[in-house]
Amino acid sequence: MGGMVKNSEHAEVFMTRAMLVFIGVTIAIGTVAAQQPRQADLVLTNGKIITVDDRFTIAQAVAISRDRIVAVGTNDEIGRLAAPNARRIDLRGRSVVPGLIDNHLHLLRAGNTWMQELRFDGVESRKKAIDMLKARAKAAGPGGWVFNIGGWAHQQFADDPRPFTLEELDQIAPDNPVALQESYYQVFLNSKALTAFGIEPGKPDPSDFIKGSIQRDASGKPTGVIKGDIAATRPVAARMPKLPADQLEASTTALVRDMNRAGLTSVGVPGCNADVLTIFQKWKTEGRSPLRIFCIGGAAAATPEAVDRSVQQIAQMKLFQGDSYIDDVFFGESVYGPLHDPMFAVKSDPKPEQLAQWRRMAMEIAKAGLPLHVHAELTTTIDAFLDQIEAVNKEHPIKNLRWTLAHINQITPPQLERMKALGMYAAVHPWAVINGAIMHEGFGEGAFDMPPLAALQASGIMWGLGTDGTAANQTLPFVTLSFAVTGKMAGGTKVIRQTVSREDALIAHTRRNAFFVFQENNLGSIQPGKLADLLVLDRDYLTTPADQIKDIRPVMTMVGGRVVYDASSSPSTK
Ligand SMILES: [Zn+2]
Protein backbone atom coordinates (compact mmCIF):
# COMPACT_ATOMS: atom_id res chain seq x y z
CA MET A 1 0.00 0.00 0.00
CA GLY A 2 1.35 3.39 -0.98
CA GLY A 3 0.48 4.72 2.44
CA MET A 4 2.83 2.25 4.14
CA VAL A 5 5.81 3.36 2.07
CA LYS A 6 5.03 6.95 2.86
CA ASN A 7 4.79 6.04 6.52
CA SER A 8 8.31 4.59 6.76
CA GLU A 9 9.75 7.50 4.82
CA HIS A 10 8.13 9.95 7.18
CA ALA A 11 9.20 7.99 10.24
CA GLU A 12 12.82 8.72 9.47
CA VAL A 13 12.16 12.41 9.20
CA PHE A 14 9.73 12.94 12.05
CA MET A 15 11.48 12.00 15.23
CA THR A 16 8.99 12.69 17.96
CA ARG A 17 6.02 10.84 19.30
CA ALA A 18 3.99 13.95 18.67
CA MET A 19 4.93 13.77 15.03
CA LEU A 20 4.08 10.07 14.86
CA VAL A 21 0.55 10.87 15.96
CA PHE A 22 0.52 13.37 13.14
CA ILE A 23 1.52 10.74 10.57
CA GLY A 24 -1.51 8.74 11.61
CA VAL A 25 -3.66 11.63 10.51
CA THR A 26 -1.86 11.83 7.17
CA ILE A 27 -2.54 8.19 6.38
CA ALA A 28 -6.19 8.39 7.35
CA ILE A 29 -6.73 11.24 4.91
CA GLY A 30 -4.77 9.52 2.19
CA THR A 31 -7.22 6.63 2.43
CA VAL A 32 -10.26 8.87 2.09
CA ALA A 33 -8.79 10.65 -0.91
CA ALA A 34 -7.91 7.37 -2.61
CA GLN A 35 -11.52 6.14 -2.57
CA GLN A 36 -13.88 6.95 -5.41
CA PRO A 37 -15.80 10.15 -4.63
CA ARG A 38 -18.69 9.29 -2.36
CA GLN A 39 -22.17 10.53 -3.04
CA ALA A 40 -22.39 14.06 -1.75
CA ASP A 41 -24.94 15.17 0.82
CA LEU A 42 -24.20 18.83 0.10
CA VAL A 43 -23.36 20.42 -3.24
CA LEU A 44 -22.50 24.04 -3.93
CA THR A 45 -22.83 24.89 -7.62
CA ASN A 46 -22.73 27.84 -9.98
CA GLY A 47 -20.01 29.71 -8.11
CA LYS A 48 -16.45 30.90 -8.42
CA ILE A 49 -14.57 28.49 -6.19
CA ILE A 50 -11.18 29.97 -5.36
CA THR A 51 -9.63 26.70 -4.25
CA VAL A 52 -6.21 28.05 -3.15
CA ASP A 53 -4.71 24.70 -4.18
CA ASP A 54 -1.07 24.64 -5.35
CA ARG A 55 -2.08 25.90 -8.80
CA PHE A 56 -4.64 28.40 -7.47
CA THR A 57 -7.34 26.61 -9.49
CA ILE A 58 -10.73 28.28 -9.94
CA ALA A 59 -13.70 25.88 -10.15
CA GLN A 60 -17.49 26.13 -10.43
CA ALA A 61 -18.73 23.71 -7.81
CA VAL A 62 -17.91 21.67 -4.69
CA ALA A 63 -19.31 18.39 -3.39
CA ILE A 64 -19.24 17.68 0.34
CA SER A 65 -19.95 14.47 2.20
CA ARG A 66 -20.39 14.81 5.93
CA ASP A 67 -17.42 16.94 7.06
CA ARG A 68 -15.15 16.59 4.03
CA ILE A 69 -14.85 17.83 0.48
CA VAL A 70 -15.20 14.91 -1.93
CA ALA A 71 -14.87 16.70 -5.26
CA VAL A 72 -14.26 20.08 -6.85
CA GLY A 73 -15.13 20.70 -10.49
CA THR A 74 -17.70 21.86 -13.00
CA ASN A 75 -21.42 22.16 -12.29
CA ASP A 76 -22.02 18.98 -14.32
CA GLU A 77 -19.33 16.91 -12.62
CA ILE A 78 -20.42 17.95 -9.16
CA GLY A 79 -24.14 17.76 -9.92
CA ARG A 80 -23.74 14.06 -10.79
CA LEU A 81 -22.29 13.34 -7.34
CA ALA A 82 -25.29 14.67 -5.43
CA ALA A 83 -27.25 12.04 -3.49
CA PRO A 84 -31.01 12.12 -4.23
CA ASN A 85 -31.76 13.96 -1.00
CA ALA A 86 -28.62 16.13 -1.04
CA ARG A 87 -28.82 19.73 0.06
CA ARG A 88 -28.10 21.97 -2.92
CA ILE A 89 -26.86 25.53 -2.65
CA ASP A 90 -26.96 27.68 -5.79
CA LEU A 91 -24.09 30.14 -5.29
CA ARG A 92 -25.44 32.43 -8.03
CA GLY A 93 -21.95 33.36 -9.12
CA ARG A 94 -20.66 34.19 -5.66
CA SER A 95 -17.02 33.50 -4.86
CA VAL A 96 -15.98 30.90 -2.31
CA VAL A 97 -12.65 30.78 -0.47
CA PRO A 98 -11.22 28.37 2.12
CA GLY A 99 -12.08 29.22 5.72
CA LEU A 100 -9.59 31.80 6.97
CA ILE A 101 -7.06 30.81 9.61
CA ASP A 102 -5.42 33.27 12.01
CA ASN A 103 -2.16 31.66 13.12
CA HIS A 104 -1.88 33.81 16.27
CA LEU A 105 -4.93 35.30 17.95
CA HIS A 106 -5.32 35.51 21.74
CA LEU A 107 -8.86 34.32 21.28
CA LEU A 108 -9.78 32.35 24.37
CA ARG A 109 -8.93 34.95 27.01
CA ALA A 110 -11.20 37.37 25.14
CA GLY A 111 -14.13 35.08 26.00
CA ASN A 112 -13.89 36.48 29.52
CA THR A 113 -14.81 40.00 28.40
CA TRP A 114 -16.19 39.86 24.86
CA MET A 115 -19.86 40.21 25.71
CA GLN A 116 -19.14 43.28 27.84
CA GLU A 117 -16.61 44.93 25.53
CA LEU A 118 -17.59 47.58 23.00
CA ARG A 119 -15.35 46.57 20.12
CA PHE A 120 -14.23 49.00 17.41
CA ASP A 121 -12.86 46.37 14.98
CA GLY A 122 -13.57 47.65 11.47
CA VAL A 123 -15.11 50.91 12.72
CA GLU A 124 -13.54 53.63 10.57
CA SER A 125 -15.76 56.53 11.60
CA ARG A 126 -15.33 58.44 14.84
CA LYS A 127 -18.92 59.55 14.56
CA LYS A 128 -20.03 55.93 14.42
CA ALA A 129 -17.82 55.07 17.40
CA ILE A 130 -19.47 57.85 19.40
CA ASP A 131 -22.93 56.59 18.43
CA MET A 132 -21.89 53.12 19.58
CA LEU A 133 -20.62 54.54 22.88
CA LYS A 134 -23.90 56.35 23.51
CA ALA A 135 -25.93 53.25 22.70
CA ARG A 136 -23.79 51.08 24.96
CA ALA A 137 -23.99 53.58 27.83
CA LYS A 138 -27.75 53.58 27.51
CA ALA A 139 -27.88 49.77 27.45
CA ALA A 140 -25.52 49.49 30.44
CA GLY A 141 -27.64 51.88 32.51
CA PRO A 142 -26.38 54.45 35.03
CA GLY A 143 -23.14 53.31 36.67
CA GLY A 144 -22.54 50.47 34.19
CA TRP A 145 -19.07 50.24 32.67
CA VAL A 146 -18.52 51.05 28.99
CA PHE A 147 -15.13 49.68 27.95
CA ASN A 148 -12.94 47.86 25.53
CA ILE A 149 -9.55 46.21 25.91
CA GLY A 150 -7.65 47.18 22.78
CA GLY A 151 -8.19 46.17 19.16
CA TRP A 152 -8.36 49.74 17.82
CA ALA A 153 -6.52 53.07 17.62
CA HIS A 154 -7.99 56.52 16.99
CA GLN A 155 -5.98 56.91 13.75
CA GLN A 156 -8.39 54.39 12.18
CA PHE A 157 -11.17 57.00 12.27
CA ALA A 158 -11.02 58.26 8.68
CA ASP A 159 -13.54 61.06 9.28
CA ASP A 160 -11.82 62.57 12.32
CA PRO A 161 -8.68 60.83 13.63
CA ARG A 162 -8.48 62.42 17.07
CA PRO A 163 -8.01 60.82 20.50
CA PHE A 164 -10.94 60.97 22.93
CA THR A 165 -10.79 63.65 25.62
CA LEU A 166 -11.99 63.45 29.20
CA GLU A 167 -14.56 66.20 28.64
CA GLU A 168 -15.87 64.52 25.51
CA LEU A 169 -16.29 61.12 27.17
CA ASP A 170 -18.03 62.83 30.12
CA GLN A 171 -20.43 64.37 27.65
CA ILE A 172 -21.02 61.14 25.71
CA ALA A 173 -21.61 59.05 28.83
CA PRO A 174 -22.25 61.33 31.83
CA ASP A 175 -23.63 58.52 34.00
CA ASN A 176 -21.21 55.72 33.13
CA PRO A 177 -17.54 55.03 33.82
CA VAL A 178 -15.76 54.72 30.46
CA ALA A 179 -12.38 53.08 29.70
CA LEU A 180 -11.29 52.82 26.08
CA GLN A 181 -7.96 51.04 25.53
CA GLU A 182 -6.14 51.79 22.28
CA SER A 183 -4.18 48.66 21.33
CA TYR A 184 -1.67 48.36 24.22
CA TYR A 185 -0.72 52.01 23.76
CA GLN A 186 -2.94 54.12 25.99
CA VAL A 187 -6.33 54.20 27.70
CA PHE A 188 -8.89 57.02 27.66
CA LEU A 189 -10.94 57.39 30.85
CA ASN A 190 -13.76 59.71 31.76
CA SER A 191 -14.34 61.36 35.15
CA LYS A 192 -16.52 58.54 36.49
CA ALA A 193 -13.77 56.02 35.65
CA LEU A 194 -11.06 58.18 37.30
CA THR A 195 -13.20 58.40 40.44
CA ALA A 196 -13.84 54.65 40.40
CA PHE A 197 -10.08 54.04 40.24
CA GLY A 198 -9.27 56.58 42.97
CA ILE A 199 -7.26 58.72 40.55
CA GLU A 200 -7.81 62.25 41.84
CA PRO A 201 -6.15 65.68 41.85
CA GLY A 202 -3.69 66.09 44.71
CA LYS A 203 -3.82 62.38 45.62
CA PRO A 204 -1.03 59.85 45.03
CA ASP A 205 -1.46 57.39 42.17
CA PRO A 206 -3.03 54.04 43.06
CA SER A 207 -0.18 51.63 43.74
CA ASP A 208 -1.01 49.13 40.99
CA PHE A 209 -0.46 51.72 38.23
CA ILE A 210 3.02 52.01 36.68
CA LYS A 211 4.83 55.13 37.90
CA GLY A 212 4.27 57.99 35.48
CA SER A 213 1.59 56.22 33.47
CA ILE A 214 -1.26 58.33 34.86
CA GLN A 215 -1.09 61.54 32.82
CA ARG A 216 -1.71 64.80 34.71
CA ASP A 217 -1.71 68.44 33.61
CA ALA A 218 0.58 71.12 35.11
CA SER A 219 -1.76 71.57 38.07
CA GLY A 220 -1.75 67.84 38.87
CA LYS A 221 -5.23 67.22 37.53
CA PRO A 222 -5.54 63.81 35.79
CA THR A 223 -6.15 64.20 32.03
CA GLY A 224 -7.96 60.88 31.71
CA VAL A 225 -5.09 59.31 29.74
CA ILE A 226 -3.15 56.29 31.01
CA LYS A 227 -0.07 55.82 28.87
CA GLY A 228 3.09 53.76 28.79
CA ASP A 229 3.45 50.27 27.38
CA ILE A 230 1.52 47.05 27.92
CA ALA A 231 2.28 47.19 31.63
CA ALA A 232 0.70 50.66 31.85
CA THR A 233 -2.60 49.49 30.38
CA ARG A 234 -2.87 46.33 32.50
CA PRO A 235 -4.19 47.85 35.74
CA VAL A 236 -7.14 49.29 33.84
CA ALA A 237 -8.04 45.99 32.18
CA ALA A 238 -7.63 44.24 35.53
CA ARG A 239 -10.20 46.56 37.11
CA MET A 240 -12.92 46.01 34.53
CA PRO A 241 -16.01 44.18 35.81
CA LYS A 242 -15.64 40.40 35.91
CA LEU A 243 -18.04 38.35 33.87
CA PRO A 244 -20.17 36.10 36.08
CA ALA A 245 -19.13 32.45 35.54
CA ASP A 246 -22.59 31.52 34.34
CA GLN A 247 -22.26 34.02 31.47
CA LEU A 248 -18.94 32.72 30.17
CA GLU A 249 -20.54 30.45 27.60
CA ALA A 250 -22.80 33.23 26.31
CA SER A 251 -19.81 35.56 26.04
CA THR A 252 -17.75 32.92 24.24
CA THR A 253 -20.69 32.28 21.90
CA ALA A 254 -20.77 36.00 21.04
CA LEU A 255 -17.01 35.94 20.45
CA VAL A 256 -17.19 32.94 18.14
CA ARG A 257 -20.16 34.35 16.25
CA ASP A 258 -18.16 37.51 15.54
CA MET A 259 -15.18 35.44 14.35
CA ASN A 260 -17.34 33.26 12.08
CA ARG A 261 -19.07 36.33 10.72
CA ALA A 262 -15.66 37.81 9.91
CA GLY A 263 -14.60 34.61 8.10
CA LEU A 264 -12.42 32.81 10.63
CA THR A 265 -12.77 29.05 10.91
CA SER A 266 -9.49 28.10 12.64
CA VAL A 267 -7.27 29.91 15.10
CA GLY A 268 -3.79 29.39 16.54
CA VAL A 269 -4.25 30.52 20.15
CA PRO A 270 -1.38 31.56 22.42
CA GLY A 271 -2.32 30.76 26.00
CA CYS A 272 -5.49 28.66 25.83
CA ASN A 273 -7.45 29.58 28.96
CA ALA A 274 -8.76 26.38 30.54
CA ASP A 275 -12.15 27.88 31.45
CA VAL A 276 -12.97 28.93 27.89
CA LEU A 277 -11.34 25.86 26.32
CA THR A 278 -13.72 23.70 28.36
CA ILE A 279 -16.61 25.33 26.53
CA PHE A 280 -15.07 24.50 23.14
CA GLN A 281 -14.57 20.92 24.32
CA LYS A 282 -18.22 20.71 25.31
CA TRP A 283 -19.30 22.05 21.92
CA LYS A 284 -17.07 19.47 20.22
CA THR A 285 -18.70 16.65 22.20
CA GLU A 286 -22.07 17.97 21.12
CA GLY A 287 -20.98 17.96 17.46
CA ARG A 288 -21.29 21.72 17.02
CA SER A 289 -17.75 23.08 16.96
CA PRO A 290 -17.89 26.53 15.38
CA LEU A 291 -14.15 27.20 15.29
CA ARG A 292 -11.01 25.05 15.40
CA ILE A 293 -8.60 25.86 18.22
CA PHE A 294 -4.87 25.07 18.07
CA CYS A 295 -3.11 26.01 21.29
CA ILE A 296 0.32 27.54 21.67
CA GLY A 297 1.43 27.15 25.28
CA GLY A 298 3.98 25.97 27.77
CA ALA A 299 5.99 26.95 30.79
CA ALA A 300 7.70 30.24 30.00
CA ALA A 301 10.15 31.56 32.59
CA ALA A 302 11.13 35.04 33.77
CA THR A 303 14.03 34.27 36.13
CA PRO A 304 16.94 31.78 36.11
CA GLU A 305 15.23 29.88 38.95
CA ALA A 306 12.04 29.65 36.90
CA VAL A 307 14.11 28.31 33.99
CA ASP A 308 15.26 25.49 36.30
CA ARG A 309 11.61 24.54 36.81
CA SER A 310 10.60 25.10 33.19
CA VAL A 311 13.19 22.73 31.78
CA GLN A 312 11.67 19.96 33.91
CA GLN A 313 8.21 20.75 32.59
CA ILE A 314 9.36 20.97 28.98
CA ALA A 315 10.68 17.41 29.18
CA GLN A 316 7.19 16.26 30.23
CA MET A 317 5.21 18.35 27.75
CA LYS A 318 2.94 16.44 25.38
CA LEU A 319 1.52 17.99 22.23
CA PHE A 320 -0.73 16.53 19.51
CA GLN A 321 -3.03 14.59 21.84
CA GLY A 322 -6.10 16.19 20.25
CA ASP A 323 -7.70 16.27 16.82
CA SER A 324 -8.61 18.60 13.98
CA TYR A 325 -11.00 20.57 16.24
CA ILE A 326 -8.86 21.14 19.34
CA ASP A 327 -5.18 20.39 19.78
CA ASP A 328 -1.94 21.59 21.37
CA VAL A 329 0.58 22.29 18.62
CA PHE A 330 3.42 24.56 19.77
CA PHE A 331 5.49 25.61 22.75
CA GLY A 332 5.15 29.40 22.97
CA GLU A 333 4.66 32.22 22.61
CA SER A 334 7.07 33.35 25.35
CA VAL A 335 10.33 31.59 26.24
CA TYR A 336 12.30 33.85 28.58
CA GLY A 337 10.35 36.86 29.83
CA PRO A 338 13.15 39.46 29.99
CA LEU A 339 13.77 38.93 26.26
CA HIS A 340 10.11 39.29 25.27
CA ASP A 341 10.16 42.57 23.26
CA PRO A 342 7.46 44.87 24.66
CA MET A 343 5.04 46.19 22.06
CA PHE A 344 6.03 49.72 20.92
CA ALA A 345 9.61 49.34 22.20
CA VAL A 346 11.79 50.81 19.43
CA LYS A 347 15.00 49.00 20.33
CA SER A 348 16.20 46.08 22.40
CA ASP A 349 19.44 45.22 24.17
CA PRO A 350 19.55 41.48 24.90
CA LYS A 351 22.15 40.74 27.57
CA PRO A 352 24.46 37.67 27.36
CA GLU A 353 23.23 36.31 30.70
CA GLN A 354 19.61 36.62 29.53
CA LEU A 355 20.43 34.92 26.25
CA ALA A 356 22.10 32.10 28.17
CA GLN A 357 18.78 31.46 29.94
CA TRP A 358 16.90 31.71 26.65
CA ARG A 359 19.26 29.13 25.17
CA ARG A 360 18.80 26.74 28.10
CA MET A 361 15.06 26.82 27.44
CA ALA A 362 15.44 26.48 23.67
CA MET A 363 17.89 23.60 24.06
CA GLU A 364 15.37 21.73 26.18
CA ILE A 365 12.53 22.45 23.76
CA ALA A 366 14.62 21.12 20.86
CA LYS A 367 15.74 18.10 22.88
CA ALA A 368 12.10 17.27 23.65
CA GLY A 369 11.34 17.48 19.92
CA LEU A 370 8.76 20.23 20.42
CA PRO A 371 7.65 22.77 17.83
CA LEU A 372 8.33 26.35 18.98
CA HIS A 373 6.38 29.51 18.14
CA VAL A 374 8.14 32.44 19.78
CA HIS A 375 7.45 36.16 20.07
CA ALA A 376 10.27 38.06 18.32
CA GLU A 377 9.81 41.60 17.13
CA LEU A 378 12.92 43.76 16.84
CA THR A 379 15.95 43.22 14.58
CA THR A 380 18.41 43.04 17.47
CA THR A 381 16.30 40.49 19.32
CA ILE A 382 15.79 38.38 16.21
CA ASP A 383 19.55 38.30 15.57
CA ALA A 384 20.21 37.29 19.17
CA PHE A 385 17.58 34.52 19.03
CA LEU A 386 18.97 33.22 15.73
CA ASP A 387 22.46 33.08 17.30
CA GLN A 388 21.04 30.89 20.07
CA ILE A 389 19.01 28.73 17.71
CA GLU A 390 22.03 28.11 15.49
CA ALA A 391 23.89 26.89 18.57
CA VAL A 392 20.97 24.72 19.69
CA ASN A 393 20.62 23.31 16.20
CA LYS A 394 24.18 21.94 16.34
CA GLU A 395 23.23 19.74 19.31
CA HIS A 396 19.58 19.05 18.61
CA PRO A 397 18.62 19.67 14.99
CA ILE A 398 15.41 21.64 14.74
CA LYS A 399 14.60 20.95 11.09
CA ASN A 400 11.07 19.51 10.84
CA LEU A 401 10.12 20.88 14.26
CA ARG A 402 8.53 23.94 12.61
CA TRP A 403 10.31 26.48 14.77
CA THR A 404 8.63 29.76 14.05
CA LEU A 405 9.41 33.38 14.82
CA ALA A 406 6.19 35.28 15.50
CA HIS A 407 5.32 38.96 14.80
CA ILE A 408 8.78 39.77 13.29
CA ASN A 409 7.67 43.20 12.09
CA GLN A 410 11.33 44.32 11.97
CA ILE A 411 12.83 41.24 10.31
CA THR A 412 15.50 41.72 7.62
CA PRO A 413 16.34 39.75 4.44
CA PRO A 414 19.61 38.36 5.91
CA GLN A 415 17.64 37.09 8.92
CA LEU A 416 15.14 35.41 6.62
CA GLU A 417 18.07 33.62 4.94
CA ARG A 418 19.37 32.42 8.31
CA MET A 419 15.89 31.16 9.18
CA LYS A 420 15.58 29.31 5.89
CA ALA A 421 18.94 27.63 6.44
CA LEU A 422 17.70 26.44 9.85
CA GLY A 423 14.38 25.20 8.40
CA MET A 424 12.41 27.86 10.28
CA TYR A 425 9.13 29.60 9.50
CA ALA A 426 7.65 33.09 9.80
CA ALA A 427 4.32 33.91 11.47
CA VAL A 428 3.59 37.51 10.46
CA HIS A 429 1.30 39.71 12.55
CA PRO A 430 1.24 43.24 11.16
CA TRP A 431 0.60 45.37 14.24
CA ALA A 432 0.49 48.33 11.85
CA VAL A 433 -3.04 47.39 10.73
CA ILE A 434 -4.24 49.59 13.59
CA ASN A 435 -0.93 50.83 15.03
CA GLY A 436 0.62 52.07 11.79
CA ALA A 437 0.54 55.74 12.78
CA ILE A 438 1.96 55.00 16.26
CA MET A 439 4.74 52.90 14.69
CA HIS A 440 5.63 55.75 12.33
CA GLU A 441 6.06 58.02 15.36
CA GLY A 442 8.40 55.50 16.99
CA PHE A 443 10.34 54.11 14.04
CA GLY A 444 10.16 56.95 11.50
CA GLU A 445 10.91 55.94 7.92
CA GLY A 446 11.71 52.37 9.03
CA ALA A 447 8.04 51.80 9.82
CA PHE A 448 7.35 51.65 6.08
CA ASP A 449 9.02 48.21 6.08
CA MET A 450 7.27 46.85 9.18
CA PRO A 451 6.51 44.20 8.24
CA PRO A 452 8.53 43.71 5.02
CA LEU A 453 5.86 41.65 3.29
CA ALA A 454 7.43 41.81 -0.18
CA ALA A 455 10.79 40.65 1.23
CA LEU A 456 9.06 37.81 3.06
CA GLN A 457 7.35 36.70 -0.13
CA ALA A 458 10.51 37.06 -2.23
CA SER A 459 12.60 35.08 0.27
CA GLY A 460 10.59 31.93 -0.38
CA ILE A 461 10.25 31.25 3.35
CA MET A 462 7.03 29.67 4.54
CA TRP A 463 5.11 32.60 6.04
CA GLY A 464 1.54 33.00 7.26
CA LEU A 465 -0.67 35.92 8.31
CA GLY A 466 -2.32 36.56 11.62
CA THR A 467 -3.28 39.48 13.82
CA ASP A 468 -2.06 38.98 17.41
CA GLY A 469 -5.50 40.30 18.39
CA THR A 470 -7.69 40.84 20.30
CA ALA A 471 -5.91 43.63 22.25
CA ALA A 472 -2.70 44.36 20.33
CA ASN A 473 -4.58 44.36 17.05
CA GLN A 474 -8.00 44.16 15.46
CA THR A 475 -9.35 40.73 14.54
CA LEU A 476 -11.03 40.96 11.12
CA PRO A 477 -9.13 38.84 8.56
CA PHE A 478 -10.35 40.78 5.52
CA VAL A 479 -8.94 43.94 7.09
CA THR A 480 -5.59 42.15 7.45
CA LEU A 481 -5.78 40.96 3.82
CA SER A 482 -6.58 44.50 2.69
CA PHE A 483 -3.56 45.81 4.60
CA ALA A 484 -1.28 43.19 3.01
CA VAL A 485 -2.48 44.12 -0.49
CA THR A 486 -2.72 47.93 -0.18
CA GLY A 487 -0.29 48.80 2.63
CA LYS A 488 -3.05 50.93 4.17
CA MET A 489 -3.91 50.73 7.86
CA ALA A 490 -7.52 50.71 9.05
CA GLY A 491 -8.92 54.10 8.07
CA GLY A 492 -6.96 54.23 4.80
CA THR A 493 -3.57 55.81 5.59
CA LYS A 494 -0.71 54.17 3.70
CA VAL A 495 1.71 52.93 6.37
CA ILE A 496 3.84 50.23 4.70
CA ARG A 497 5.40 50.17 1.24
CA GLN A 498 6.03 46.43 0.97
CA THR A 499 2.83 44.77 -0.15
CA VAL A 500 1.94 41.43 -1.77
CA SER A 501 -0.54 40.32 -4.42
CA ARG A 502 -4.03 39.46 -3.28
CA GLU A 503 -3.39 35.83 -4.26
CA ASP A 504 -0.27 35.63 -2.07
CA ALA A 505 -2.08 37.36 0.80
CA LEU A 506 -4.93 34.83 0.61
CA ILE A 507 -2.49 31.89 0.45
CA ALA A 508 -0.79 33.28 3.58
CA HIS A 509 -4.14 33.44 5.41
CA THR A 510 -5.32 29.95 4.35
CA ARG A 511 -3.11 27.19 2.94
CA ARG A 512 0.11 28.33 4.61
CA ASN A 513 -1.61 28.97 7.91
CA ALA A 514 -2.90 25.39 7.83
CA PHE A 515 0.78 24.45 8.10
CA PHE A 516 1.15 26.79 11.10
CA VAL A 517 -1.58 24.86 12.94
CA PHE A 518 -0.26 21.44 11.79
CA GLN A 519 -3.35 20.81 9.67
CA GLU A 520 -2.05 21.18 6.11
CA ASN A 521 -3.51 17.79 5.19
CA ASN A 522 -6.93 18.82 6.49
CA LEU A 523 -7.31 22.55 6.04
CA GLY A 524 -6.29 25.60 4.05
CA SER A 525 -7.60 24.84 0.56
CA ILE A 526 -10.73 23.56 -1.14
CA GLN A 527 -9.57 20.16 -2.35
CA PRO A 528 -10.92 16.60 -2.25
CA GLY A 529 -10.09 14.92 1.05
CA LYS A 530 -9.83 18.13 3.03
CA LEU A 531 -12.28 19.25 5.68
CA ALA A 532 -15.13 21.37 4.37
CA ASP A 533 -14.21 24.73 5.93
CA LEU A 534 -15.16 27.49 3.53
CA LEU A 535 -16.67 30.93 3.10
CA VAL A 536 -19.23 32.12 0.56
CA LEU A 537 -18.39 35.81 0.06
CA ASP A 538 -20.61 38.80 -0.61
CA ARG A 539 -18.23 39.90 -3.40
CA ASP A 540 -15.35 38.47 -5.37
CA TYR A 541 -12.07 38.62 -3.48
CA LEU A 542 -10.06 38.48 -6.72
CA THR A 543 -11.74 41.31 -8.62
CA THR A 544 -13.25 43.67 -6.05
CA PRO A 545 -11.33 46.99 -5.93
CA ALA A 546 -8.35 46.59 -3.57
CA ASP A 547 -9.60 49.34 -1.27
CA GLN A 548 -12.80 47.34 -0.73
CA ILE A 549 -11.17 44.04 0.28
CA LYS A 550 -11.55 45.18 3.91
CA ASP A 551 -15.33 45.34 3.42
CA ILE A 552 -15.73 41.80 2.12
CA ARG A 553 -17.94 39.75 4.41
CA PRO A 554 -19.00 36.11 4.25
CA VAL A 555 -22.67 35.48 3.56
CA MET A 556 -22.04 31.97 4.81
CA THR A 557 -19.29 30.36 6.88
CA MET A 558 -18.90 26.59 7.02
CA VAL A 559 -16.79 24.49 9.40
CA GLY A 560 -16.53 20.76 8.71
CA GLY A 561 -19.53 20.87 6.35
CA ARG A 562 -21.72 22.59 8.98
CA VAL A 563 -23.01 26.11 8.41
CA VAL A 564 -21.83 28.05 11.45
CA TYR A 565 -22.80 31.48 10.17
CA ASP A 566 -25.49 32.46 7.68
CA ALA A 567 -25.97 36.17 7.03
CA SER A 568 -29.53 35.65 5.83
CA SER A 569 -30.58 34.26 9.21
CA SER A 570 -28.35 36.36 11.50
CA PRO A 571 -28.97 39.93 12.55
CA SER A 572 -26.25 42.13 11.07
CA THR A 573 -24.90 44.15 13.94
CA LYS A 574 -21.73 45.34 12.25
ZN1 LIG B 1 3.46 38.21 21.16
Boltz pocket constraint, residues with backbone or C-beta under 6 A from the ligand:
constraints:
  - pocket:
      binder: B
      contacts: [[A, 333], [A, 375], [A, 407], [A, 468]]
      max_distance: 6.0
